[in-house]
Amino acid sequence: MQVDASKKRVGVSWLGAALAAAGLLVAGAAQAQAQPDWCKSKWGPNDEIGAANLLSPELALAAAKLVKTGKVYRLGVETNSKTPAFGPRSWALVINQPAQVGGVGLGHTKTNYNDDIYMGYVGTGTQLDGLGHIGIDNVYYNCNKNSDFVQANGLTKLGIEKVPNFVTRGVVLDMAAYYGKNPVPEGTAFNRKEIDEQAKRQGIEIRKGDVVLFYTGWLSLVGKDDKRYISGEPGVGKDGAEYLVSKNVLAVGADTWGMEAVPFEKGVGVFEVHQILIPKNGIYILENIDTEALVKDKAWEFMFVLGQSRMTGGVQAIINPTAIR
């Protein structure tokens, strides 16, 4: 019996394709099984905004009802080349006058203009940590793997441009008053007990969709003792982070460079609080938030508004949030 060569080739080709497909399916299934449960978003496999799914017109309207005096607070700090920042982060600004060498103005009206060029790490000064910022063993929020979405010219998923504007209730907890120390010493961890007790002292409760801020007085060290400022900080502890997760908050922030207690609590990993909030639960982190004026006025709850820069593929954003009471 003779076999047609073309049919033989087709058969071999089909068989090879079938085996390859089966191999891919097996590999794909194994990969899916290998995904840790912690990384799966409760908002579905395609979600890229995490706790921002909690934002709603109802939250915005409820926050607006908190405005009684109309007083506006800016929560961002002034930032420059001397601003202390984590790790290798640096910052520089250059001003130039294009096509105006020698002071020559443009046209018969001699128009002059200045342009500025920003060069530096976005994670300097007051900042928003996006969901592409922190991972666990190269796995990020909603099971996105480092090799699949991190590119040198920007993230292809979880980019800061995806984050919607925040309009919701904000609360600030005065931890300097709780401990009777200003600033609160580095390494001091705020856990469920401390968070609950201070909230009760201030007569407030933490609610779903809130932005929760902590005042420690740590920003007062900037320009006075930058070395101490950047070498440690008070902040949220592991149990405190898990407690805030259980409260379904939108974001957690502080007047410190890293928001969590450093040195880390005994038995707690390197920036494990960041891991609990961002990759595991899609909760945003706000750093270097200036809440001193809010605390001075005892403005414990307020309308919180944030519209971050929408740089495509960005990891973080330079921000200047607004509180209105």
N, C-alpha and C positions, 0 to 999 in steps of 0.2 A: 504493500500500500504506500502510495506516495502522498506526501503532505505538501500542499501548496506553500511555497516559501514565504509569500506575502502574508498568508494566514498565520504561519508559524511566527513571523515577526510581530504581527498584531497580537497574537496570543501571548508571546513573551513580554511585549510591551505592556499589555493589559495587566498581566500577572505582576510585573514589576511595579506598575503604578498602584495596584491593589495592595501589594505588600508594603510599599512605601507609605500609602495612606494609612494602612493599619498601624504601621510603626509610628506615624505621626499622631494617630489617635491615642495609641498607648502612651506615647510620650506626653501628649497633651493631658491625658487623664492623670498620669503620674504627677505632672506639674501642678494640675488643679488640686490633687490630693495633698501635694506638698505645701500648698498655701496655708499658713497658720490662720487659725480662726480669728485671732485678734485683729487682723487687718481688714476683715470684711465689713464694709459699711452697711449700716442698717437702712441707708437710703438707696441701696441698690448698687450693682456692680459697675455702673457707669458714673456714679457720683463723684464730683470733683470739688464740692464746696463744703462738705462736712456739716458742722453745726450751724452754718449759715442757712441751712434749710429751715431752721426754726424761725427765721425772720418772716414777718407777715404784716399786712396792714393793721391787724389788730394790735400787735406789739407796738407799732409806731404810734397808733392812736393812744394807747395806754401810756406810752412814754410822754406824749405831748401833754397829757393831763397833769403830769408832774410839774410843769412849768407854772410857777406862781409869781415869781418876781421878774422874770425875763433876764436875770443876770447870766452872762455868758462867761465861761471859763475855757481858756485854751490850755490843753493838756500836753502839748509838745514842748520840748526843751530847745533852747537855742543851740545850734550845732556848728562847730568849726574844726579847724585842723588840730586844735588842742583837746578836743573832746575825747576822754578816755573810752576805749572800746575793747571788746573781747578779742583775744588772740591777735592775729596779724592785721586786723582791720585798721585802715587809715582813711584819711579824708583830705581833699584839697579842692580849692576853687580857683579858677583862672578867669580873669576878665579881659576881653579883647574888644577892639573897635575895628571891625572888618572894613577894608578899603578906605581907611581913614588915617593912614600912616602920616605922621607929621602934623596931625590935627586938622587935616583937610576935611571939610564938610561935604555932604553930597548935594549936588545940584546948586541952583542959584540961591536956594534958601539955606544952604550950608547946614543941612540936617546932620546931626550927630546921633549915634546910637551905640549902646554897649550891649555885648552879649556875654553870657557866662557859660563856662565849661566846667561841669562837675566831674571830678575824678575821685572815686573812692568806693568803699564798701557801703551798700545800702543799709546794712545792719549796724549803722552808727547813729547814735542819738535815739530819738523816739521812733519806734519801728513796730511794724506788724509782721509777725512770723507767719508765713503762709503754710499750706499743707504740704508743700514740697520741700520744706526746710529740714525736717528731722525724720530719720528712718531708723529701722532696727535691722541690723545685718543686711543692709542694702534693700530692704523692703519698706515701702512708704505707705501712706494712707491708701486705703481701699486696694491693698495688695499690688500696688504699682511697684515694679522692680526697677532698681537703679538703671540697669542696662536698657530698659525699654522706654524711658522717658526723659532721662537727664542728658542734655546735649550742651556743648560748650556755648552755643549761641542762644540758649534758653530752654526751659522745660517744655516738653510737648504735651504734658498733662500737669494738672495741679498748679498752673501758672497763676500769679497774683492777679492777672486780668480777669480771672473767673470769679473772684470774690465780690459779692454784691455790696452795695453801701450798707453800713450798719445804722439803723435808727431803732433804738430799743431803750429799755431801762438800764441805767448804770447805777452801781452802788460802790461805795468806797468804805473799807474797813480800816480804822485808825489803829494799827498795830503798835505804834509808838505809845499811844495811851494805854493799850492793853498791858504792855511790858513795863511801862513807866520809864522808858529809855528812848532818847532821840539823838542819834539814830539807834535803831534796834541793832544789837550786835550781829556781826556776820555769823553764819551758820545756824541762826535761830530759825527753826522750822515751824510753820503754821500748819497744824493738822486739824482734824475735825473738831476736837475739843476747843482749841483756841479760836477757830473761825466761828463756831457756834456761839461761844461765850461773848465774843466781841460784837457779833451781830445783835445778840439779845441786849447788850449794854446800850447799843445805839438805837434799839427799837425797830430794827429792820429784819427782813427775811430775804434769803436768796431764792430767786424764782427762775423758772424755765425761761431760757432766752436772754438772761441777764448778761451784762458785762460786769465782771467782778474785779475791782481794783483794790490793791493793798497799799497803804501808806506806811512807810518805815522811816522816813527822814534820810534815806541813804543818798539821795541826790544832793543833799547839803554838803557832801564831801567833795563834789566835783569842783576843781579849781583850788581846793584847799588841801586835800590829801588824795590825789588821784591814784596813788599806789595802793592805798587801802581800799579805795572804792572799787577798783578792778580786780583785786586779789581775792575777794569774797563778797558775800552778801547775805542778808536775811531773806527768807522767802517761803514759798509754799513747799510743804513736805510731801512725801509719797502718799500718806494717808489723806492729807488735805486735798491732793489732786484727785484721788479716787472719790472723795466726798463731793467735790465740785462736779465731777463727771456724773455722779448720781443725781445731782440737782439739774442736769441738762442745761448747763450754762452755754452761752455763745462764745465767750472769750474770757481769759484771765490775764490780768496785767498788774504791774507794780512799778514803783519808782526806783527800780534797780535795773542793772544791765542784763540780767538773765532770769529774773522772776522767781527762780527756785533757790532753796537754801544751799549756799556754798560756804564752807566745805559741806559736801553731801552727808546726809544722815548715815549712821552706821548701817551697813548692809544694803544701802541704796546705790545703784549704779550711776555712772557718769551721765548727767542730764536725763535721768530716768523719769523725772517729772515731765520734762518736755516730751518724752516718748509716750507717756500715759495720755497726755492731752492731745498732741498733734496726730501722730500716726495711728494710735489705737482708737481715738475717739473723734478726731476731726475738730477739736476745739482750738481756737486761735489763741496766740500769746501776744501780749502787748508789753513792750519793754521801755524803760525810761519814761514812764508816764508821770507828769508833774501834777500831783494831786494836793499839793500843800495848801493852795487857796481854798479848795473844797473842804478840806479838814478844818481850816481856820474858821470857815463859815458854818461848820457842822452841816454841810450839804451832803447828807448821807445817801440820798437817792436823787436821781436827776435824769433828764433826757440825754442820752448819749448818741452822738452823731459822728460818723466816720466815713469819709470818702477817700479811699486810698488812690495813689497813682496806679494807672493800669498799664504797666509795662509788660508787653507780651512775653510770656515765658519767665517772668520774674519770680524769685523765691521769696523776697521780702519787700516791704514798702516803707519809704520815709513818710511819716504821718504827723499830723497835728490835730488830734481829735478835739471835739467840742463837747462840753457839758453845759446844759442849760437848766436852770432851776427857777 
